[in-house]
Amino acid sequence: MPQDNITLECTEARAEGKPPSRYITTRNKKSINTPNRLEKMKFNWFLKRRTLHREIK
C-alpha cells in the first residue's frame, strides 16, 4: 500500500500557552481502519506528559 507522510500535533499545549510538540509519521493512503484524521497518545516535551496528538494538514 502507498504511504503518506503526516504530521501529528499536540491538542492540549496551545490551551496552556506552551508551544505544541509535533511528530512526523506515515500512514496508509487507502487504509479502511483510519478513514478520518489519525490520533495517537504521544509525549509532549514542553508539558512533560503524554497528550493526545492529532493529524494536521
DRENMAR-806270 format. One record per residue: residue number from 1; residue in one letter; x, y, z of N, C-alpha, C, O, CB in turn. Coordinates in steps of 0.05 Angstrom, whole numbers, plus 5000, padded with zeros to 4 digits. Atoms other than C-alpha are relative to their C-alpha. Glycine has a CB too. Layout:
BEGIN
NUM_A_X_Y_Z_X_Y_Z_X_Y_Z_X_Y_Z_X_Y_Z
...
END
This chain:
BEGIN
1_M_5017_4976_5000_5000_5000_5000_5018_5025_5000_5039_5025_5013_4981_5000_5024
2_P_4984_4975_5000_5025_5071_4986_4998_5014_5028_4978_5012_5041_4989_5019_4978
3_Q_4998_4987_4974_5047_5111_5047_4999_5030_4996_5009_5041_4976_5026_4992_5014
4_D_5001_4971_4999_5033_5184_5064_5016_5009_5024_5013_4997_5046_4971_5010_5000
5_N_4987_4987_4977_5077_5227_5109_4980_5019_5012_4969_5036_4998_5027_5014_4993
6_I_5018_4982_4986_5034_5262_5161_5013_5012_5024_5034_5001_5034_4974_4985_5008
7_T_4989_4987_4976_5047_5309_5219_4979_4998_5022_4955_5004_5017_5007_5030_4994
8_L_5017_5001_4977_5017_5298_5288_5007_5024_5018_5030_5028_5024_5002_4973_5015
9_E_4995_4977_4983_5008_5360_5332_4984_4997_5026_4961_4987_5026_4992_5026_4985
10_C_5013_5002_4974_4991_5364_5406_4975_5017_5001_4974_5040_4990_5020_5009_5022
11_T_5026_4986_4998_4919_5385_5421_4997_5016_5026_4979_5033_5028_4977_4981_4997
12_E_5003_4987_4974_4930_5410_5493_5019_5022_5005_5014_5039_5022_5003_4979_5021
13_A_4979_4981_4994_4992_5453_5490_4992_5029_4996_4998_5047_5012_5025_4995_4983
14_R_5008_4972_5006_4962_5516_5458_4981_5011_5022_4982_5035_5028_4987_5002_4973
15_A_5018_4990_4980_4908_5520_5511_5015_5007_5026_5005_5024_5041_4979_4978_5007
16_E_4984_4995_4976_4962_5521_5565_5022_5021_4995_5038_5027_5012_5013_4975_5010
17_G_4981_4979_5006_5003_5574_5529_5028_4991_4994_5047_5006_4996_5001_5019_5022
18_K_4974_5011_5007_5061_5528_5510_5001_4994_4970_4980_4992_4957_5005_4974_5017
19_P_4998_5008_5028_5088_5511_5441_4992_4971_4996_4998_4954_5013_5029_5005_4989
20_P_5009_5028_5004_5057_5448_5411_5023_4983_4990_5040_4991_4975_4978_5000_4979
21_S_4980_5019_5010_5100_5387_5400_4989_4987_4975_4965_4984_4972_5007_4979_5022
22_R_5008_5012_5026_5099_5356_5331_5017_4975_4995_5040_4974_5000_5003_5020_4977
23_Y_4987_5025_5009_5116_5286_5306_4993_4996_4971_4971_5003_4962_4990_4976_5018
24_I_5005_5008_5028_5123_5262_5234_5000_4970_4999_5017_4956_5010_5022_5012_4982
25_T_5003_5029_5002_5099_5192_5218_4987_4994_4973_4983_5012_4957_4983_4989_5023
26_T_5012_5008_5025_5069_5153_5160_4974_4985_5005_4969_4975_5027_5019_4982_4983
27_R_5025_5016_4999_5001_5122_5146_4993_4990_4972_5003_5001_4952_4976_5017_5012
28_N_5008_5011_5026_4970_5081_5091_4979_5018_4988_4960_5027_5002_4989_4971_5004
29_K_5020_4983_5013_4932_5122_5040_4973_4987_4998_4952_5001_5001_5010_5007_4971
30_K_5026_5014_5005_4878_5070_5028_4991_4983_5023_4975_4964_5019_5002_4984_4975
31_S_5007_5017_4977_4871_5042_5098_4970_5005_5007_4961_5027_5010_5018_5007_5024
32_I_5028_4998_4992_4799_5027_5116_4997_5003_5031_4976_5009_5041_4984_4975_4991
33_N_5001_4998_4971_4817_5026_5191_5002_5029_5010_4992_5035_5031_5023_4984_5012
34_T_4997_4972_4991_4834_5101_5194_4991_5019_4977_5007_5032_4965_5029_5006_5007
35_P_5009_4982_5022_4789_5139_5145_5001_5029_5008_5003_5047_4991_4971_4992_4993
36_N_5000_4972_4991_4789_5202_5189_5029_5008_5008_5048_4993_5001_4981_5004_5025
37_R_4974_4991_4991_4847_5241_5219_5011_4981_5022_4996_4972_5040_4999_5029_5010
38_L_4987_5018_4981_4896_5198_5258_5005_5014_5026_5012_5037_5027_5027_4990_4988
39_E_4996_4990_4973_4900_5208_5334_5017_4980_5015_5011_4956_5015_4973_5006_5014
40_K_4983_5017_4984_4954_5180_5379_5008_5014_5026_5010_5039_5027_5025_4991_4985
41_M_4989_4989_4975_4979_5190_5451_5030_5000_4997_5042_4979_4993_4990_4983_5025
42_K_4971_4997_5002_5050_5217_5447_5009_5018_5023_4994_5032_5036_5007_5013_4972
43_F_4988_4984_4979_5097_5251_5496_5005_5028_4990_5017_5032_4969_5026_4987_5010
44_N_4995_4972_5006_5098_5327_5496_5022_5009_5019_5019_5009_5043_4974_5017_5004
45_W_4977_4992_4984_5166_5352_5519_4996_5026_5015_5008_5031_5036_5025_5003_4982
46_F_5005_4975_4987_5140_5421_5537_4982_4997_5024_4986_5012_5044_4988_5020_4980
47_L_5018_5005_4977_5085_5395_5583_5010_4978_5018_4999_4975_5040_4973_4993_4989
48_K_4989_5022_4984_5126_5335_5608_4980_4979_5007_4980_4967_5029_5012_5011_5026
49_R_5019_5022_4996_5069_5286_5599_4990_4991_4973_4994_5004_4952_4976_5009_5018
50_R_5012_5010_5025_5033_5244_5547_4974_5014_4995_4957_5018_5013_4995_4969_5002
51_T_5024_4985_5008_4979_5282_5509_4990_4989_4973_5004_4974_4959_5006_5030_4998
52_L_5012_5008_5025_4933_5270_5450_5011_5017_4978_5011_5041_4979_4969_5002_5001
53_H_4989_4986_5024_4965_5287_5383_4982_4992_4976_4975_4969_4972_5030_4992_4994
54_R_5018_5004_5023_4921_5295_5321_5013_5008_4974_5030_5026_4974_4974_5017_5004
55_E_4989_4995_5027_4938_5295_5247_4992_5028_4991_4969_5036_4994_4991_4979_4980
56_I_5006_4974_5012_4944_5364_5215_5007_4999_4971_5021_4980_4962_5016_5023_5015
57_K_4994_4999_5028_4948_5383_5142_5027_5011_4994_5035_5013_4971_4979_5016_4985
END
